């Protein structure tokens, strides 16, 4: 990986706090001749894009901003995208814009900021603040580490205004504007320390949390664009699961990482990325809820718990889990446990409908699992006692689902009364994912149970008359799973 134009004097070309590029004069740089500096200023074609159309979701993002404006009249609202984060030395992690920012703009650019300025006549004027094209006069585009020669072309402010349907301005001027601003201000915190510093004496944590809560709750009900994106994410995820089944023999010869890499390839080819760290848990690793090390053995006769999701280019992610027999066939005990989880999931999915309490699907699934544990003699009944005391949780461990959207655990900042204690509405999308996990060192269960973990997870959209399983294309019933795997393996 190249680190400088002049390998003999790379340190001389690095921008410093004392001598930022924008303040250097006459094109003169240490280690760069005047002739080269002058040469790099000229001879470049006009690349402005003049036939752009607004992005697909521009109408939806405008509606979202209108709802935000109505909720906070007369207040300046500041929503940053966030900044690049250093991975090591002078390399950065891949950037992912803050969800609140991407939800309101459709833009995914680092350092971007949406500002909603209140109008005297009511409502707000929205401006998206972005880095403009790299300056070629002062050498920024080829000498700055984030110049376009190094990291690629970015849209001009005019282009951005067309794409996102929001007037665009230079973000480098924003901090000073915010320092001089008067009147009530709210900011989404945790993404841009520089912007927050400019607002230090103008905002309060309580008022800012109200803004964050509103933007989280606004995402509870998905519009038609969001539903299409979620279905797209799920469809790619289904193909990713099929990819994995086809290479299980290769995974057996290597490790869980072969599975991880196989699914990642599908995510990168068809989407933006994986929506979260893939859980490729074979054998006893399946009993670890968030096993993302993925460095263990894949053995015939054991189970593979694969929990993975493709994220689309607009940040909507699937979240699907299947527990698969590595050799293609469940043994008797594996099937018994798997079928119990399937029955619990069926009960949970049936409870997802408009007007139902959010917790209903969890309660329905937990009851089935508690019944099975009592039936198998692993916990003393009756079932009502087990549920009242939560005794089943030793083996069920987690809640049965969560909201899904631009975050895999979407709407996490929503108030309890609108989410966990709320009521389901058409357009909500959530996971239903019961599981049973018998730890390898759990001496309270028969030895043959130990090290078996099963989870089945699907993405469920609440509809006007019930629900739709977005991930129904992936088989769930044990006999259907075996048939599906046999067909894929040929």
Order of alpha helices (4+ residues) and beta strands (2+ residues): alpha-alpha-beta-beta-beta-alpha-beta-beta-alpha-alpha-alpha-beta-alpha-beta-alpha-alpha-alpha-alpha-alpha-beta-beta-beta-beta-beta-alpha-alpha-alpha-alpha-beta-beta-beta-beta-beta-alpha
